[in-house]
Amino acid sequence: METWARALLFVLLCVAAHAARADAPWLDEARALVLRGAGEQGALRVDVQFGALDARLRLAPCEQIEPYLPSGAKLWGRSRIGLRCLRGPTRWNVYLPVTVKVFGPALVASRALPAGSVLAPGDLAQAEVDLAEDASVALRQRELAVGRTLARALQPGASLRQSHLQARQWFAAGETVVVVAQGRGFAVSGEAHALTPGIEGQPARVRTERGRVISGTPVGERRVEVNL
């Protein structure tokens, strides 16, 4: 985890511990600290928006509140922080909503682009976008997008995400491919016979020269990687 992300987690958990008090100075101080920490990393502008606990909650007094990050939760986009009472007349556990916006440069559509468009350099521009507004990765480099086909339409100014591009087929079933098997400190390669198409983002099955059937990741033209 990057340094600024660790700092963000620490600050959010500290704020969560005081959230039930609705202490505005705490929120302002935390927000300033998060922004300062992100700025020191020299890359991203971060905006943290804290939600509120359910107004219907009637929490018993608690001498010790433990903030924690729930399983599967990430401090990216819409998320939540857990608060649980460890010492008090009644044990309780609640969740505080939080929205973390992370702004940085990425590619956006310079005009309306219908689905099926093959992207050209003039179709894209650089702009600051909220990288966390979508689960799919925002593309930042033109060479990763130009020549690719859009799977869905984009409006002007919309950020280009990996999921917006049609998956590439690196090879067809029946073709000869190069398989690179790699582990810690070593890599070996050899030829194999593709049993399934090599679709970007999907595993492919190949038969090696010795007759062994293995599954790997298509990573380029007639190329499969297998991590050992």
Salt bridges, closest charged atoms under 4 A:
ASP23 OD2 - ARG21 NH2 2.80
ASP28 OD1 - ARG31 NH1 3.68
ASP54 OD2 - ARG56 NH2 2.75
GLU63 OE1 - ARG87 NE 3.28
GLU66 OE1 - ARG84 NE 2.54
ASP123 OD1 - ARG111 NH2 2.99
GLU128 OE1 - ARG45 NH2 2.79
GLU133 OE2 - ARG161 NH2 3.62
GLU175 OE2 - ARG222 NH2 2.88
GLU200 OE1 - ARG148 NH2 2.98
GLU200 OE2 - ARG168 NH2 2.84
